[in-house]
Amino acid sequence: MVVAIALVVCCVVWAVVAGLLAMSFCQRRGIRVNPVFLSIGMLNCLSQYRKLTRAETGYIGPLFYHYVIPINAALVLLVVLLAVRFA
């Protein structure tokens, strides 16, 4: 149980760091980032990051996947953890 919680926390931290790096990337490209609404701004910047990297290189940048994969893994682990806990 403790290991699953630690994995969820690690996945969330990994996704937040990747999101912040994507926000930094967008700021360097001249896109305004609103630090007040960090979670909404992060999702907007990830969308912009995806478009920018695809336009520049033809591929989606790695930070997009470094956000999407761990946040989905955290969601799945949390659902499994809750199912085991209440089963």
N, C-alpha and C positions, 0 to 999 in steps of 0.2 A: 504494500500500500504506500509506504513512504517513497519507494523507488518510483512509482508511477507519478506521485505528486512532484517529485524532483524532476522527472522527465517533462512534465507539463510546464513547470516553471522555466526549465532550460529552453524549451521550444518557444515559449512566449518571449523570453529575453532575446533569443536569437532573432525572432521576427521583428521585435522592436528596434534592435540595433540595425538590422538590414533596412527597415523603413526610415530610420533617421539618416542613414547613409544615402538612401535614395533622395531624401529631402535635401540633403547637402548637395547632391549632384544637380538637382533641379535649380537650387539657388545659384550655383555657379553658372548655369545656363541662362540665367536671367528671369526665371519664373519666381513670382512672389510666393512666399510661404508664410502662412499665418500661424505664428507660434501659440496663439491663444487656444485655438481648436486643433490640438495636435493630432488627435486620432482621425478626424475628418480630413485634415490637411495631409496626413500621411497617406491616406487612401487616394486622394487626388494626386499627390506627387508620384505615387507608384504608377498611376495611370499615365501621367505625363512622362515619367521615366521610361516606361515601356514604349511609348510613342517616339521619344527622342532617340533612344538607343536603336530602335528598329530603323529609324530614318537615317541615322549616322552609319550604322554598321550592317544593316540588313538582318540583324538578329536581335532578339530581346535580351537585354542585359542580365547578368547573373543575379543582381540584387533583387530583381523581381521574383525569381524563383527562391531566393534565400528568405523571402518574406512569405510567399504563398505556401511552400511545402511545410515549414515548421508550424505556421499558424493552423493549418489543417491537421497536422499531426497532433498538436495540442488539443484541438477540438475532439478528435477521435479518441485520444487517450482519456480526456475528461469524461466523455460519454461512457467509455468502457469502465472507467473508475466508478462513476455513479451507478452504472448497472450492477457492478459487482457489490458495491456498498449496500444498495437497497434490494438486492435479490435474496 
